[in-house]
Amino acid sequence: MEAFLVSTGIVALAEIGDKTQLLSLVLAARFRKPWPIVLGIFVATLVNHALAGAVGAWVTTVLGPDVLRWVLGLSFLAMAGWMLIPDKLDEDEAGTTPRLGIFGTTVIAFFLAEMGDKTQVATVMLAAQYHAWAWVVAGTTLGMMLANAPVVWLGERVTRRMPVQWVHRIAAAVFLMIGVLVLAAPLMALAKA
């Protein structure tokens, strides 16, 4: 359950002000039909994060525990720094093909925008950390939906009122804390012994 809750919280925080949240806003403003957009976001996120979680689970079979601990710890620290860099939606990423319909356009645009994104990288790291692929994928997908669905329904009013900079700082602090805990785990185990 910890994997699910941590994954949900981290991704929900990391997603605020992210380019995929901005994409949600663009899609909502363009199509003004929230249900196919929200369903498209859900499908794209589930597929994307399932693949990312599988990569995270696979990494644990390739790397030894000490190397994995260092890779994960340093990755979480890097994510803490990355969280402090604001995302911007590129205009060419916002372009979509209406022939695919609202749902199809959302699935493709959102899946592509999520490739290499903070939340996808976080999903890989969380799956490697917790060894609980299904719970991590469920949590990161829920976190994405918690951050993006309200944007689709409420639009710009939501994003204008949220202190995005503070949310990013909180998410960075969470990643920093997890990174330090992962790296310090052997020291804490020695202290208990």
Backbone torsions as a table, in degrees:
resi	resn	phi	psi	omega
1	MET	NA	-31.9	178.6
2	GLU	-60.1	-42.5	179.5
3	ALA	-59.0	-42.1	-179.5
4	PHE	-65.7	-48.0	-176.6
5	LEU	-68.2	-43.9	179.1
6	VAL	-64.9	-43.8	179.3
7	SER	-61.2	-43.2	178.8
8	THR	-61.8	-50.1	-177.1
9	GLY	-63.9	-45.9	-178.2
10	ILE	-63.1	-46.9	-176.9
11	VAL	-69.7	-38.9	177.9
12	ALA	-60.3	-43.5	177.6
13	LEU	-68.4	-44.5	-177.2
14	ALA	-64.6	-27.7	-175.2
15	GLU	-78.3	-21.1	-177.1
16	ILE	-67.7	121.9	-178.5
17	GLY	82.9	2.2	-179.1
18	ASP	-75.4	161.7	-178.1
19	LYS	-62.6	-30.8	179.1
20	THR	-72.7	-28.9	174.0
21	GLN	-70.2	-39.0	175.3
22	LEU	-64.9	-37.5	176.4
23	LEU	-62.7	-39.9	176.6
24	SER	-58.2	-42.6	179.1
25	LEU	-64.1	-43.5	179.4
26	VAL	-62.8	-45.8	180.0
27	LEU	-63.2	-40.5	179.1
28	ALA	-64.6	-41.2	179.8
29	ALA	-69.1	-36.0	-177.6
30	ARG	-74.2	-45.4	-172.1
31	PHE	-99.7	-27.9	178.8
32	ARG	53.9	35.1	174.9
33	LYS	-134.0	95.4	-170.3
34	PRO	-67.3	-36.5	-173.0
35	TRP	-63.0	-49.1	178.9
36	PRO	-65.2	-29.8	178.2
37	ILE	-69.2	-48.0	-179.7
38	VAL	-63.1	-41.8	177.9
39	LEU	-64.0	-40.9	177.2
40	GLY	-63.1	-41.6	177.2
41	ILE	-61.8	-43.5	-179.5
42	PHE	-61.4	-49.1	-178.0
43	VAL	-63.5	-47.0	-179.4
44	ALA	-61.9	-42.9	-179.6
45	THR	-66.2	-44.9	-178.9
46	LEU	-59.7	-46.5	-179.8
47	VAL	-66.5	-47.4	-178.2
48	ASN	-61.1	-46.6	-177.1
49	HIS	-75.3	-28.6	174.3
50	ALA	-63.9	-42.4	176.9
51	LEU	-65.9	-43.6	179.4
52	ALA	-63.8	-41.6	177.7
53	GLY	-63.8	-37.2	177.7
54	ALA	-64.7	-39.7	176.3
55	VAL	-62.6	-43.1	178.1
56	GLY	-61.9	-41.6	178.5
57	ALA	-67.5	-38.2	179.0
58	TRP	-64.9	-39.8	-178.9
59	VAL	-56.9	-35.3	-179.0
60	THR	-67.4	-22.3	178.5
61	THR	-85.1	-18.5	-176.2
62	VAL	-95.2	-38.9	-176.0
63	LEU	-97.6	143.2	174.5
64	GLY	-70.1	164.7	-175.3
65	PRO	-61.1	-38.4	-179.7
66	ASP	-69.9	-44.7	178.4
67	VAL	-64.0	-43.4	179.8
68	LEU	-60.5	-42.0	179.1
69	ARG	-60.1	-44.5	179.4
70	TRP	-67.1	-43.2	178.9
71	VAL	-61.5	-47.0	-179.6
72	LEU	-65.3	-47.4	-178.9
73	GLY	-59.0	-47.2	179.1
74	LEU	-67.9	-33.7	177.4
75	SER	-65.8	-41.8	177.5
76	PHE	-64.5	-38.3	176.9
77	LEU	-65.2	-41.0	177.1
78	ALA	-63.4	-39.6	177.9
79	MET	-63.4	-35.2	177.8
80	ALA	-60.2	-44.1	177.2
81	GLY	-67.5	-41.1	-179.1
82	TRP	-62.7	-34.0	-179.7
83	MET	-61.9	-25.2	-177.8
84	LEU	-83.2	-4.5	177.7
85	ILE	-96.6	116.1	-177.3
86	PRO	-68.4	147.3	177.5
87	ASP	-93.5	148.5	173.7
88	LYS	-130.6	144.1	178.2
89	LEU	-86.6	119.9	176.5
90	ASP	-72.4	141.0	-178.7
91	GLU	-59.7	-37.3	-179.0
92	ASP	-70.3	-22.7	175.7
93	GLU	-75.3	-24.7	-178.2
94	ALA	-78.7	-19.0	-179.1
95	GLY	-66.6	131.4	-178.4
96	THR	-134.7	161.8	179.0
97	THR	-100.4	106.7	-178.2
98	PRO	-61.2	-19.0	-179.9
99	ARG	-58.8	-25.0	-178.1
100	LEU	-80.5	-5.3	-176.3
101	GLY	81.6	169.9	-177.1
102	ILE	-65.4	-47.2	-178.9
103	PHE	-62.5	-51.8	-178.1
104	GLY	-61.9	-42.4	178.1
105	THR	-62.1	-42.9	179.7
106	THR	-64.9	-45.2	-179.2
107	VAL	-58.6	-50.4	-176.3
108	ILE	-67.7	-47.4	-178.6
109	ALA	-62.8	-43.3	-177.6
110	PHE	-70.5	-41.2	178.6
111	PHE	-60.4	-47.0	-179.0
112	LEU	-67.1	-40.0	179.6
113	ALA	-65.4	-29.1	-177.8
114	GLU	-80.6	-15.5	-179.3
115	MET	-63.4	122.4	179.0
116	GLY	73.2	8.7	-178.4
117	ASP	-77.9	165.1	-179.2
118	LYS	-53.9	-44.5	-175.6
119	THR	-71.6	-29.8	175.7
120	GLN	-70.1	-43.5	177.2
121	VAL	-62.9	-41.2	177.9
122	ALA	-61.6	-38.4	178.8
123	THR	-63.2	-42.5	176.9
124	VAL	-59.2	-48.5	-177.1
125	MET	-66.1	-41.8	-179.6
126	LEU	-66.1	-39.2	178.1
127	ALA	-64.9	-37.9	177.4
128	ALA	-69.9	-37.2	-178.2
129	GLN	-68.5	-47.2	-170.3
130	TYR	-94.6	-14.5	-178.4
131	HIS	54.0	38.7	-178.8
132	ALA	-140.1	72.1	-173.0
133	TRP	-51.5	-52.1	-175.1
134	ALA	-63.2	-42.6	-179.4
135	TRP	-68.4	-38.0	178.4
136	VAL	-66.4	-47.4	-179.9
137	VAL	-62.5	-42.8	177.5
138	ALA	-61.9	-43.0	-179.5
139	GLY	-67.5	-45.0	-179.2
140	THR	-68.3	-35.3	177.4
141	THR	-66.3	-43.5	176.9
142	LEU	-62.5	-41.6	177.7
143	GLY	-59.0	-42.0	177.2
144	MET	-63.0	-41.9	-179.0
145	MET	-68.2	-38.3	178.4
146	LEU	-63.4	-33.2	-179.3
147	ALA	-85.2	-32.6	-171.7
148	ASN	-99.1	-36.2	-178.2
149	ALA	-59.8	-44.9	177.8
150	PRO	-61.0	-32.4	178.3
151	VAL	-65.0	-40.4	179.5
152	VAL	-64.3	-43.8	-176.7
153	TRP	-79.2	-37.3	-174.2
154	LEU	-105.0	-11.0	174.3
155	GLY	65.1	-146.7	-172.2
156	GLU	-64.5	-25.9	179.4
157	ARG	-54.8	-39.3	-179.4
158	VAL	-67.3	-48.9	-174.8
159	THR	-69.6	-28.2	178.8
160	ARG	-71.4	-31.7	-174.4
161	ARG	-89.2	-17.6	-178.7
162	MET	-85.1	132.3	175.6
163	PRO	-76.8	84.0	-173.0
164	VAL	-56.2	-40.4	-178.8
165	GLN	-60.9	-40.4	178.9
166	TRP	-70.3	-36.7	177.7
167	VAL	-63.2	-42.1	177.3
168	HIS	-63.7	-38.3	178.5
169	ARG	-65.1	-41.2	178.4
170	ILE	-64.3	-45.2	178.5
171	ALA	-61.6	-41.1	178.4
172	ALA	-61.9	-40.7	179.0
173	ALA	-64.3	-38.6	178.3
174	VAL	-64.9	-46.7	177.7
175	PHE	-61.0	-41.4	178.8
176	LEU	-60.9	-46.1	-179.8
177	MET	-62.0	-44.9	179.5
178	ILE	-63.9	-43.4	178.5
179	GLY	-59.4	-45.0	178.9
180	VAL	-64.3	-42.4	179.3
181	LEU	-63.6	-40.5	179.2
182	VAL	-64.5	-44.9	-178.8
183	LEU	-70.3	-32.4	-177.2
184	ALA	-89.3	-2.3	-176.8
185	ALA	-53.4	-45.3	179.1
186	PRO	-64.4	-35.4	178.2
187	LEU	-67.2	-39.6	178.5
188	MET	-67.5	-35.2	177.8
189	ALA	-67.4	-38.6	177.0
190	LEU	-66.0	-38.7	-179.0
191	ALA	-65.8	-33.7	179.6
192	LYS	-74.8	-26.7	-175.7
193	ALA	-78.3	NA	NA
